[in-house]
Amino acid sequence: MKGMVFTELLKMAEAVMGEEAVDDILDQLDLENDGSYTAVGNYPCQELFKMVTAFGAYLDMPLDDLQRKFGEWMFSHFAQNYPNFFKGKSDALAMLDAIENEVHVEVRKLYPNVELPAFETQRPASGELKMIYYSERPLVFFCHGLIDACIAYFGEPASVTMTDRSVDGRYEAEFIVIKAA
């Protein structure tokens, strides 16, 4: 997993809990890198989940909720650091629809070895997007947070319905995004 995800998780945790609490938690975990990550490095996904679990326990926050908050945090990072991905996107549905065939294509050019989730999208009706998420990582709720933040970024109210269809280490979720009338 790209180090940028790790560094952003640590930034979010420090903003919420403080640097001292984060350092104390990292000291208690058995991490290959002792909690030191660079944005350009690649690290085992299990390390991220160890940290998320420990931060969730410290905050007394369900892991699904923490993943959603982290997804919202990451979206802000993407919007700030990758503004070209947002050019020409008129609304959240256009942005979400472009993730697999535009954004991920560009990300793979920048980072050829990156492991990304896959998305299928459909437009069943005007103002509606069906998005199916597939991944080898249990980040369904992280994805939900990214979607929520995308909607907020474009400032158009919409509802999001998620159906988690994950089974036996294969993670899949269907998101239905409907713009408010």
N, C-alpha and C positions, 0 to 999 in steps of 0.2 A: 504494500500500500504506500502511496506517495507520502513523503514526509510532511508535505504541506498540511495534510489532514491532521497529523499529530501536532504540529506547531500551532495550528489554529485551535485544536482542542485545549491545549495548554493555555493559550491566551484567554479563551473563554473561561476556563476554570479559575485562572488567576483573577479575572475581572469579577467573578462571582464570589470566590472563596478567599482570595488573597494569596499572594505568592508563598507565604510561610506555610499555609495549610496545604497548598499543592505540593510543595517540597516535602513536607512531612508524609503525605500520602505516597508520593513517588518513592521515598526512602523505604517504605514498608512493602512495596511491590517487588516481585522478582522479574525485573525487566532486563532484556539483553543489553540495552543501551543505557541503563540506569536513568532513564527519563530524559536523555539528551537526544534531540532529533534536529535534523536540518530539513528545510523545506524541499530540497532537491533529492534527499535520500529516499531509499525504499526500505520499509520495515514490515515485520510480520503483523498481520491484521490482529492476531491474538493479543498483541501488546496494547492496541487501541482499546479492545474490549476489556482488558484488565483495568485500564485507567478509567474507562466509562463506568464500569461496575464499582470501582472504589470511590469515584466522585459521586455517583448516585447514592451510595451508602452514606457517605459523609453528609450529603445534602438531604438525606431521607427522601429521595425523589425516585419514583419508579423509572426504570431504565428506558421504557418507551417514551416517557415524557422528556427525559434528558436527551435522548436521541433526536427528538423533534426540535428541542431548543438548539441543539448543536447544528442541525440542518438549517435552521433559520440563521444562525451565526455564519455558517459557511456560505450561504447565499449572499450575505452582505459582503463577504470577502470576495466572492466571484464578481459581484456587481462593481465593486470598487477597483479590483485589479485586472479585470478582463472586460472592459467596456465595449470592445469590438464585438463580443458575442451578442450584445444587446442591440446593436445597430440594425435598423430596419424592422424591429419587432414592435408592432403596434399595441400589443397587449400580452397578458400573461399566457393566454392560450397559444398565441403565436410563438412565444418563447419556449414554452414547454414542448410544443410540437416540434421545435427545431433541435432539441437536445441530441437525439440519436444521430440524425443525418447531417447536422451542421456542427454543433458544438463538439460532440465527441470525435468527429472527423478531425477537427482542428487540434483538439487535445492530443489525439494519437500522433499527429505530425510533430507536436512539441515533445511528447514523451512516448516514443514508440513502444516501450515495454509496459505501459500503464495498463492496469486491469480495471476496466470500467463495467458498470452494470449495463444491461441492454434495455431499451425501451421500444415498445410498439405503441403507436398512437393511431387513433381514429377520430373523425369528426362526425359523430352520429347526427348532430343537428346544429343549427346556428347557435353560437354561444356555448357550445358544449364540447368537451374533449374527454375521450377515454384514453387512459394511459396505463399500459401494463409494464411493470417493473420486473426484471429478472436479474438475479445476482447469485453469486456463490457466497456472499457475505450477508449476515443478518442485519441489514440496514434499512429495512422497510420503513421504520418510523423516522429515520434520518431523512429518507426520501420525502416522506410526508412533510417534514419541516421545511425542506427545500421548496416544495410546492406551495406551502402556506406563505413563505417569504416572497416567492415570486409573485403571488397574487397581491400581497401587500405592496411590493415594489411598484407595480403598475397602477395601484390605487383604484382598481375596479373591484367592487365586492363580488365574491363568488363563493360557492359552497364546494367542499371537497368531501367526497365519500370514498372511504378506503375499504377494500375487502382483501384481507391478508389470506393468500392461498399457499403459504409456505408449507412444505412437507419434506421431512427427512433430509435436512441440510440443503434443500433447494429453495431459495427464497424468491417469492413471487407475490406481487400485490397488484390489484386493479384499483386505479384511482379514476373517479368520475368527477370532473371539474365542470361546474355549471355557473356561468355568469349570472349575477342577479339581474332581474328584469328592470 
